[in-house]
Amino acid sequence: MTHPKYELPKTPHAEYRYKMAMKHVEAAKAAGKSSEEIHEIFNKVMNYDLDNLPTDEAHKKYASAVKHAKLALADGKSSEEAHEIFRKVLESTGDGHCHK
């Protein structure tokens, strides 16, 4: 049985979310999760709400990266510049100086 093709939403980061969702799906499969659990994980990643991020330790760095990217966009930076800031914060490759 083939899985139905997922149609990406017409949102700015849909491709990236799909890529991340599939990484989570593969990890869930390797962990022996059921089809229902795998679909729930996929949907959670695809529908992730960037305005209501969890505040737990596991999401601390991700939330910081999102915050900095949003600030960059608000300051007039391009989408590419905001993505670079997001990546640097997430990967801890920045200079450690926040201007906000």
N, C-alpha and C positions, 0 to 999 in steps of 0.2 A: 504494500500500500504506500503510495507516495503522499507526502505531506503537501497540503495546499500552499500555493505560493503566497507569501505575505506581501501585501502592497504597502510600501513605505508611505507614511504621511507626508504631506507637503509642508514640512517644517524645517527650519534651518539646520538642525542637528540630527535629523532622522537617520541619516546614513551612519553617523558615529554611534548613535544609540543602538541601532541594529547590530553593528559590529560588537558592541559591548554586551548586548543581550545574548548574542550567539556564543560569546565567551562564557557567559554564565550558564547557558544551556549545556554547553559541552562539559563544564565542571559538574553540573547537576546530573548529567547522564553518567559520568564517570563515578559519581557518588551513589549511583543506583536509585535515583529519584524516580517516582512514577511519572507517567505522561501528564497527569493533572498537575503535579508539583512543578514540572518543567514548564508547562504552559503558564502557570501562575508567575513563575520567576521571569519568563520572557515578557509577559505583560507588565510586570512591575517595572522592569528596566525601560521598556518602551514608553511607559506612561509616567516616568519619574518626574516629580514636581520640584523644579529647582527653587521655587519660592518657599518650600516647606521641607527643607533637608533635615534629616535626623541630627540630633545634637550629641550623639554618642561618640565615644573615642574613635570608633572605626571609621566614621565619616568626617572627622575633624579636618583632615588635610583637604579632602575633596570639597567640603563646604568653604574652606578658606580660598581654594582655587576658584570656585564659582564666584565668591564675593569679589575677589580681585578682578576677575574678568568682567563682571558687571560694572564695577567702578571704572574700569578702563573704557568700556563702551559709553558710560555716562559722561566721561571726560572727553569724548569725541574720538577715541582711538578706533581704528578700523577693526573689522571682524577678525582679520588675520592677526593684528597686534594683540587683540584680546585673547585669541586662542593661544598665542605664544606665551602670554602672561599666565594663562590657565595652566599650560603644560609645565612651565618653569616652577610654578608653585606646587603643582601636583608631584613633580619629579624632584623637587627640592634642588633645582639647578639655578635658581635666581641668586641675586646678590644679597638677599635678605633685607632689603630696604623697601618698606612700604611707604608710599607717599600719602596715604590716607589714614 
